[in-house]
């Protein structure tokens, strides 16, 4: 995989994770009673998931 393709794949992973977090936040906002805080918390969880998925180390096969 070239550097350009790898960078684009990482950007896509970040975008999907953050978008999923925000959509979940929009869905859970009315249930919690505070829309803005729920949206920010779920967005932060999406950022954390994006970081986790893009910074995993490859395991070597033994």
C-alpha positions in Angstrom: 0.0 0.0 0.0 1.4 3.4 -1.0 1.8 6.3 1.4 -1.0 8.2 -0.3 -3.4 5.3 -0.2 -2.6 4.6 3.5 -3.2 8.3 4.4 -6.5 8.4 2.5 -7.6 5.2 4.3 -6.7 6.7 7.7 -8.7 9.9 6.8 -11.7 7.7 5.9 -11.5 5.8 9.1 -11.4 9.1 11.1 -14.4 10.5 9.2 -16.5 7.4 9.6 -15.8 7.1 13.3 -16.5 10.8 14.0 -19.7 10.7 11.9 -21.0 7.6 13.6 -20.3 9.2 17.0 -22.2 12.3 16.1 -25.1 10.4 14.6 -25.4 8.3 17.8 -25.2 11.5 19.8 -28.1 13.0 17.8 -30.1 9.8 18.5 -29.3 9.7 22.3 -29.7 13.5 22.8 -33.4 13.6 23.4 -33.2 10.5 25.7 -30.7 12.1 28.0 -32.4 15.5 28.2 -29.3 17.5 27.2 -28.7 17.4 23.5 -25.5 19.4 23.3 -23.5 17.5 26.0 -24.6 14.1 24.6 -23.6 15.2 21.1 -20.1 16.4 22.3 -19.5 13.2 24.4 -20.5 10.9 21.5 -18.3 13.0 19.1 -15.4 12.6 21.5 -16.0 8.8 21.7 -15.9 8.8 17.9 -12.6 10.6 17.9 -11.2 8.1 20.4 -12.4 5.2 18.2 -10.8 6.8 15.2 -7.5 7.2 17.0 -7.7 3.6 18.3 -8.3 2.1 14.8 -5.7 4.2 13.0 -2.9 3.6 15.6 -3.2 -0.2 16.0 0.0 -2.1 15.7 0.1 -5.0 13.4 0.6 -8.4 15.0 3.2 -10.6 13.5 2.2 -14.1 12.7 4.1 -16.8 14.5 
